[in-house]
Amino acid sequence: MSIDLLVIEQKAMSALNAREYAVAVTAFKELLAAQPDYEHGLPHYHLAHALEEIGDLAMARKEYEDALRWAPADPIRLGGYASFLYLHGSPTEAIDAYVRLARLEKATNAKADISDILQALSVLAEKAGLANSEVLSQI
């Protein structure tokens, strides 16, 4: 019996969009068990989001990191991970992720508006007891 991965993906995404996070978690796990490299690891990102929503932060972090292993230069995945760390990680971890994101945005889009990233970095610098200029100099 073959597994229709597209059907599983559609079920998972529908559940995620409907905020049925437990259903989404189950479906994304089924998809990744059947094909771990599906869509270059993108289901890991969506699974991380669902896990974060249900409060399983340790597994959410692992899935965000797995998603980034597949595509470390994906600004969506990196932005999601940076936001996760902003909310649930240490300020220094979040700073590292946001600096990577700012560098990526600058390198891939000369007209990138990184004002939201800079605002997050400013807040995180204060939380970490660092000078804002010290953090911004890393970009």
C-alpha positions as CSV (number, residue, x, y, z in Angstrom):
1,M,0.0,0.0,0.0
2,S,1.5,3.3,-1.0
3,I,1.1,6.5,1.1
4,D,-0.2,9.6,-0.7
5,L,2.1,12.2,0.7
6,L,0.2,15.1,-0.9
7,V,-3.0,14.0,0.8
8,I,-1.2,13.9,4.2
9,E,0.4,17.3,3.5
10,Q,-3.0,18.8,2.6
11,K,-4.5,17.4,5.8
12,A,-1.6,18.8,7.9
13,M,-1.8,22.3,6.3
14,S,-5.6,22.4,6.6
15,A,-5.4,21.5,10.3
16,L,-2.6,24.1,10.8
17,N,-4.6,26.8,9.1
18,A,-7.7,25.9,11.1
19,R,-5.6,26.1,14.3
20,E,-6.2,22.4,15.0
21,Y,-2.6,22.1,16.1
22,A,-2.8,18.6,17.6
23,V,-4.2,17.2,14.3
24,A,-1.5,19.1,12.4
25,V,1.3,17.7,14.6
26,T,0.1,14.2,14.0
27,A,-0.2,14.7,10.2
28,F,3.2,16.4,9.9
29,K,4.8,13.6,11.9
30,E,3.2,11.0,9.6
31,L,4.4,12.9,6.6
32,L,8.0,13.1,7.9
33,A,8.0,9.5,9.0
34,A,7.1,8.5,5.4
35,Q,9.6,10.8,3.7
36,P,12.0,12.8,6.0
37,D,13.2,14.9,3.1
38,Y,9.7,15.9,1.8
39,E,9.8,19.3,0.2
40,H,13.4,19.8,1.4
41,G,12.4,19.6,5.0
42,L,9.7,22.2,5.0
43,P,7.2,20.1,7.0
44,H,9.7,20.5,9.9
45,Y,9.0,24.2,9.9
46,H,5.3,23.8,10.0
47,L,5.5,21.0,12.6
48,A,7.6,23.4,14.8
49,H,4.9,26.1,14.5
50,A,2.2,23.6,15.6
51,L,4.3,22.3,18.4
52,E,5.0,25.8,19.6
53,E,1.3,26.5,19.6
54,I,0.5,23.5,21.8
55,G,3.3,24.4,24.2
56,D,5.8,21.6,23.4
57,L,8.7,24.1,23.2
58,A,11.5,21.6,23.4
59,M,10.2,19.6,20.4
60,A,9.3,22.9,18.5
61,R,12.9,24.1,18.9
62,K,14.2,20.8,17.6
63,E,11.9,21.0,14.6
64,Y,12.9,24.6,13.8
65,E,16.5,23.5,13.9
66,D,15.8,20.5,11.6
67,A,14.0,22.8,9.2
68,L,17.1,25.1,9.1
69,R,19.4,22.1,8.5
70,W,17.6,21.6,5.2
71,A,17.6,25.2,4.2
72,P,19.8,27.4,6.3
73,A,19.4,30.4,4.0
74,D,15.6,30.4,3.9
75,P,14.5,33.7,5.5
76,I,11.1,32.3,6.4
77,R,12.5,29.4,8.4
78,L,15.2,31.6,9.9
79,G,12.7,34.3,10.8
80,G,10.4,31.8,12.4
81,Y,13.2,30.4,14.5
82,A,14.4,33.9,15.4
83,S,10.9,34.7,16.6
84,F,10.7,31.5,18.5
85,L,13.9,32.3,20.3
86,Y,12.7,35.9,21.0
87,L,9.8,34.4,22.8
88,H,11.2,31.2,24.3
89,G,15.0,31.3,24.1
90,S,17.7,33.3,25.7
91,P,18.3,36.9,24.4
92,T,21.8,36.0,23.2
93,E,20.5,33.0,21.1
94,A,17.8,35.3,19.7
95,I,20.3,38.0,18.9
96,D,22.4,35.4,17.0
97,A,19.4,34.3,14.9
98,Y,18.3,37.8,14.2
99,V,21.8,38.9,13.2
100,R,21.9,35.9,10.8
101,L,18.5,37.0,9.4
102,A,19.6,40.6,9.0
103,R,22.7,39.5,7.1
104,L,20.7,37.2,4.9
105,E,18.1,39.9,4.1
106,K,20.9,42.4,3.3
107,A,22.7,39.9,1.1
108,T,19.7,38.8,-0.9
109,N,17.8,42.0,-1.2
110,A,19.5,45.3,-1.4
111,K,16.2,47.1,-0.7
112,A,15.3,44.9,2.2
113,D,13.4,46.6,5.0
114,I,15.0,45.2,8.1
115,S,13.4,47.7,10.5
116,D,11.5,44.9,12.3
117,I,14.7,43.0,12.7
118,L,16.5,46.0,14.0
119,Q,13.7,46.7,16.5
120,A,13.9,43.1,17.8
121,L,17.7,43.4,18.1
122,S,17.3,46.6,20.1
123,V,15.0,45.0,22.6
124,L,17.1,41.8,22.8
125,A,20.3,43.9,23.3
126,E,18.7,45.6,26.3
127,K,17.5,42.3,27.7
128,A,21.1,40.8,27.3
129,G,22.7,43.9,28.9
130,L,24.5,44.8,25.7
131,A,25.0,48.1,24.0
132,N,22.7,48.4,20.9
133,S,25.6,49.5,18.8
134,E,27.6,46.4,19.8
135,V,24.8,44.2,18.6
136,L,24.2,46.2,15.4
137,S,27.9,46.1,14.5
138,Q,27.5,42.4,14.0
139,I,25.2,42.9,10.9
